[in-house]
């Protein structure tokens, strides 16, 4: 069982498990949002954790001072995601019955004074937070290491937990792409959301049925493309940033051979059987054309093709939402939204290409410091 868990924990498999779980969670959100599901899943999770904690390798990794907050993060993310699903399921059922959401009922619309109600709540929260931090500092030692030494670096050298997602992205992208371009698009995209998506439904109350596209994309970016990468970088990346299963001993001498090649090498050398052209643009012409096709054709495919039947049926809710969005917000804001969407989708696509084709770069132009 431990060997099997180590095997499927590899991102090559665990990413697909995460995608399937994400799809099933949204498809069955009304069942997921029940208290019965919370009790059963929590019991299974606790029992599984107790069993896994008996393994010395897992116990060593999970009890590192740096990793304990990430364990708390996993628990809180699970609970609050369920809490939102529960609220959405209840409200959607009420809306279907012609009732107002719970947030619109008279007992929930009652207003209270900022003083003393809000101020007292904030005061108690500050006190509780201070007590928690003091107890935490007493029980757990600060993960401080020796003074900086330019001749020695820790292995594995990991960023703070909130940057581990970016550090994991460096496996699949060039540093300027993973460290500058994609984070920049994330920040800009978050700023633009209220100016692009002007749908008034869902304002002030929980709902999934009325905001399927927005909630699906947000949860995908948050759970699949951020929390999942943080978990991988925290618990499953060991010395030399090599993957280790949760029950696997961190061997500093472990070496994993990877033969990653660029798209130009696949096309010119393997497919056409000729050498790489000397002209850098001709050499990367396949990657350039593929990139432009992805940027230009994807908006057309998402809005024009029908995904109601076949293996891509799960895309139907996205395409339907995009078509509705285009009619409501106009062409300019729609294409800005699409650009941000396909930029976000570039991460899982590049990850899959790395695993399946051992693809390093789609466009490799080191002469221009442009690697994509």
Order of alpha helices (4+ residues) and beta strands (2+ residues): alpha-alpha-alpha-alpha-alpha-alpha-alpha-alpha-alpha-alpha-alpha-alpha-alpha-alpha-alpha-alpha-beta-beta
